[in-house]
Amino acid sequence: MLNAGKIRLMTDLAIYEKKNGDTVFKVNNFYKSDYIVGGLIAAFARYTFCGILCLCFTIFFRTDVFFAKINAEGVSKVFTEIGILYAAGLILYLLIAYSIYSSRYKRAKRGALLYATKLKRLGRRYCGQESAAMEREAERSAAPASRQEAPGRSRRR
């Protein structure tokens, strides 16, 4: 016989796996600090690439300003300004990335805990059903032995 509660629980688990399985199961393989550091390294690489790209575009489109400041003092001043802007932007970006990866980790851990809880509940239902079925089978096999009548007696009268 079909159990609607088990079917609903199995459906919820399958939908959750399909929807969030990649992130939740990926996060479970890491400690929190490792997950966040990996995200920060990726954020650093992305920010550096975008910074270099923006610098190249700025030099390309504003070559007249760049070559006007080409003397030794002007170049050092321009690169100092670029370095300060890069460092300030990087610190801000990494702080934002830290908060994002930290919240993603917490959300994924909560999801993994919820998934594990539902899985345990489903396992208990199956174990409960199996043990109940085994008890019924034991009762059925024991019942004919207790109903055996003494030899020579008939149930019909």
VOPAGU-2260 file (C-alpha; in pm, 1 decimal, decimal comma):
REM VOPAGU-2260
SITE   aa  ch    i         X         Y         Z
SITE  MET   A    0       0,0       0,0       0,0
SITE  LEU   A    1     125,0     347,1     -83,8
SITE  ASN   A    2     205,9     579,1     200,2
SITE  ALA   A    3     127,7     941,0     106,5
SITE  GLY   A    4     359,6    1081,7     372,4
SITE  LYS   A    5     656,8     885,0     242,9
SITE  ILE   A    6     580,2     979,4    -115,4
SITE  ARG   A    7     558,0    1347,0     -22,8
SITE  LEU   A    8     884,8    1326,1     170,4
SITE  MET   A    9    1061,9    1147,1    -115,0
SITE  THR   A   10     930,4    1406,2    -361,1
SITE  ASP   A   11    1052,7    1691,2    -139,9
SITE  LEU   A   12    1396,0    1529,9    -118,4
SITE  ALA   A   13    1415,0    1477,6    -494,5
SITE  ILE   A   14    1310,6    1836,6    -566,7
SITE  TYR   A   15    1563,0    1968,8    -316,0
SITE  GLU   A   16    1840,0    1756,3    -468,6
SITE  LYS   A   17    1753,2    1875,5    -817,4
SITE  LYS   A   18    1729,9    2240,9    -717,0
SITE  ASN   A   19    2009,5    2280,7    -459,1
SITE  GLY   A   20    2209,6    1960,7    -480,6
SITE  ASP   A   21    2513,8    2104,3    -653,6
SITE  THR   A   22    2580,8    2382,0    -405,1
SITE  VAL   A   23    2487,5    2191,6     -90,4
SITE  PHE   A   24    2687,9    1880,7    -168,2
SITE  LYS   A   25    2984,4    2085,6    -291,9
SITE  VAL   A   26    2993,1    2290,2      29,3
SITE  ASN   A   27    2978,9    1975,9     243,6
SITE  ASN   A   28    3323,9    1880,4     114,9
SITE  PHE   A   29    3487,9    2188,1     271,3
SITE  TYR   A   30    3547,0    2340,7     609,6
SITE  LYS   A   31    3406,3    2690,9     639,9
SITE  SER   A   32    3745,9    2859,6     632,3
SITE  ASP   A   33    3858,4    2659,9     327,3
SITE  TYR   A   34    3540,4    2743,6     138,3
SITE  ILE   A   35    3567,0    3114,1     216,3
SITE  VAL   A   36    3940,5    3133,3     135,0
SITE  GLY   A   37    3877,5    2960,5    -197,9
SITE  GLY   A   38    3609,0    3214,3    -276,3
SITE  LEU   A   39    3836,5    3502,9    -173,9
SITE  ILE   A   40    4116,5    3377,2    -397,3
SITE  ALA   A   41    3874,7    3357,2    -689,6
SITE  ALA   A   42    3745,0    3706,6    -606,7
SITE  PHE   A   43    4102,5    3839,7    -594,6
SITE  ALA   A   44    4175,6    3690,9    -936,9
SITE  ARG   A   45    3854,8    3834,7   -1084,5
SITE  TYR   A   46    3916,3    4179,7    -938,5
SITE  THR   A   47    4278,0    4185,5   -1057,0
SITE  PHE   A   48    4179,1    4081,1   -1408,5
SITE  CYS   A   49    3908,5    4349,7   -1423,0
SITE  GLY   A   50    4151,5    4609,5   -1282,9
SITE  ILE   A   51    4411,9    4531,2   -1547,8
SITE  LEU   A   52    4142,2    4538,5   -1815,8
SITE  CYS   A   53    4016,0    4878,0   -1695,0
SITE  LEU   A   54    4372,8    5012,6   -1683,6
SITE  CYS   A   55    4434,0    4897,2   -2040,3
SITE  PHE   A   56    4110,7    5055,6   -2161,8
SITE  THR   A   57    4187,5    5378,6   -1977,5
SITE  ILE   A   58    4535,3    5397,0   -2128,4
SITE  PHE   A   59    4398,3    5311,4   -2471,9
SITE  PHE   A   60    4119,9    5569,5   -2469,3
SITE  ARG   A   61    4309,0    5842,6   -2283,6
SITE  THR   A   62    4657,6    5807,5   -2426,8
SITE  ASP   A   63    4689,7    6183,0   -2460,1
SITE  VAL   A   64    4653,9    6232,4   -2082,3
SITE  PHE   A   65    4879,4    5935,6   -2008,8
SITE  PHE   A   66    5158,1    6056,6   -2239,7
SITE  ALA   A   67    5125,3    6412,6   -2109,1
SITE  LYS   A   68    5221,5    6282,7   -1761,3
SITE  ILE   A   69    5498,1    6060,0   -1892,6
SITE  ASN   A   70    5780,9    6243,4   -1715,3
SITE  ALA   A   71    5934,5    6059,7   -1418,8
SITE  GLU   A   72    5742,1    6243,0   -1148,6
SITE  GLY   A   73    5413,6    6221,4   -1335,3
SITE  VAL   A   74    5444,7    5847,1   -1404,0
SITE  SER   A   75    5523,5    5767,1   -1042,1
SITE  LYS   A   76    5231,1    5982,2    -928,3
SITE  VAL   A   77    4991,4    5813,9   -1175,1
SITE  PHE   A   78    5101,2    5463,9   -1073,1
SITE  THR   A   79    5077,5    5557,2    -704,1
SITE  GLU   A   80    4720,6    5677,8    -758,4
SITE  ILE   A   81    4638,1    5362,3    -953,0
SITE  GLY   A   82    4790,5    5145,5    -677,2
SITE  ILE   A   83    4592,7    5324,9    -404,8
SITE  LEU   A   84    4267,9    5294,8    -601,7
SITE  TYR   A   85    4338,2    4929,1    -671,9
SITE  ALA   A   86    4415,0    4849,6    -306,3
SITE  ALA   A   87    4111,6    5037,3    -173,2
SITE  GLY   A   88    3881,7    4873,7    -427,2
SITE  LEU   A   89    4033,2    4531,7    -359,3
SITE  ILE   A   90    3980,8    4561,2      15,3
SITE  LEU   A   91    3620,1    4665,8     -33,4
SITE  TYR   A   92    3559,5    4389,8    -288,7
SITE  LEU   A   93    3715,3    4122,9     -65,9
SITE  LEU   A   94    3503,9    4233,0     231,9
SITE  ILE   A   95    3191,2    4203,2      20,4
SITE  ALA   A   96    3309,6    3865,9    -115,8
SITE  TYR   A   97    3379,0    3743,6     238,9
SITE  SER   A   98    3026,8    3826,3     352,4
SITE  ILE   A   99    2876,7    3665,2      41,5
SITE  TYR   A  100    3075,9    3340,4      70,3
SITE  SER   A  101    3014,6    3324,3     444,4
SITE  SER   A  102    2637,9    3356,1     399,5
SITE  ARG   A  103    2641,8    3103,5     113,8
SITE  TYR   A  104    2823,4    2855,6     334,7
SITE  LYS   A  105    2579,8    2905,2     621,9
SITE  ARG   A  106    2279,6    2871,4     390,9
SITE  ALA   A  107    2420,7    2556,4     231,1
SITE  LYS   A  108    2498,3    2402,4     569,9
SITE  ARG   A  109    2143,8    2471,9     688,2
SITE  GLY   A  110    2015,1    2314,5     368,6
SITE  ALA   A  111    2238,7    2011,3     416,8
SITE  LEU   A  112    2114,3    1975,0     773,3
SITE  LEU   A  113    1753,9    1998,0     656,6
SITE  TYR   A  114    1822,8    1743,2     383,6
SITE  ALA   A  115    1990,1    1504,8     629,6
SITE  THR   A  116    1699,3    1541,5     871,9
SITE  LYS   A  117    1445,0    1457,9     603,2
SITE  LEU   A  118    1658,9    1166,9     488,9
SITE  LYS   A  119    1675,7    1031,3     844,1
SITE  ARG   A  120    1300,3    1070,0     879,1
SITE  LEU   A  121    1249,4     876,7     556,6
SITE  GLY   A  122    1493,4     611,3     675,0
SITE  ARG   A  123    1304,7     575,3    1003,4
SITE  ARG   A  124     979,7     535,4     813,6
SITE  TYR   A  125    1130,2     262,9     598,5
SITE  CYS   A  126    1287,4      92,4     898,8
SITE  GLY   A  127     961,5     120,9    1088,3
SITE  GLN   A  128     770,2     -23,9     796,6
SITE  GLU   A  129    1022,1    -305,5     753,4
SITE  SER   A  130    1020,4    -392,1    1123,0
SITE  ALA   A  131     640,1    -380,9    1130,1
SITE  ALA   A  132     628,8    -605,4     823,3
SITE  MET   A  133     874,6    -845,2     986,8
SITE  GLU   A  134     662,8    -852,0    1302,7
SITE  ARG   A  135     348,3    -924,1    1100,3
SITE  GLU   A  136     529,5   -1200,9     914,1
SITE  ALA   A  137     649,9   -1347,9    1242,1
SITE  GLU   A  138     295,0   -1337,3    1378,3
SITE  ARG   A  139     161,2   -1504,0    1065,6
SITE  SER   A  140     417,6   -1780,2    1078,2
SITE  ALA   A  141     355,9   -1829,9    1450,5
SITE  ALA   A  142     -23,3   -1821,6    1418,2
SITE  PRO   A  143     -70,0   -2154,3    1235,0
SITE  ALA   A  144     146,0   -2326,8    1493,5
SITE  SER   A  145     -75,7   -2203,9    1776,3
SITE  ARG   A  146    -391,9   -2299,3    1590,0
SITE  GLN   A  147    -285,5   -2656,1    1544,7
SITE  GLU   A  148    -529,9   -2880,0    1707,6
SITE  ALA   A  149    -467,7   -3190,6    1898,3
SITE  PRO   A  150    -452,2   -3505,4    1688,4
SITE  GLY   A  151    -782,1   -3673,7    1638,8
SITE  ARG   A  152    -986,7   -3361,5    1698,9
SITE  SER   A  153   -1160,1   -3203,5    1414,6
SITE  ARG   A  154   -1282,3   -2845,4    1388,3
SITE  ARG   A  155   -1600,6   -2954,5    1220,8
SITE  ARG   A  156   -1878,1   -3069,5    1439,9
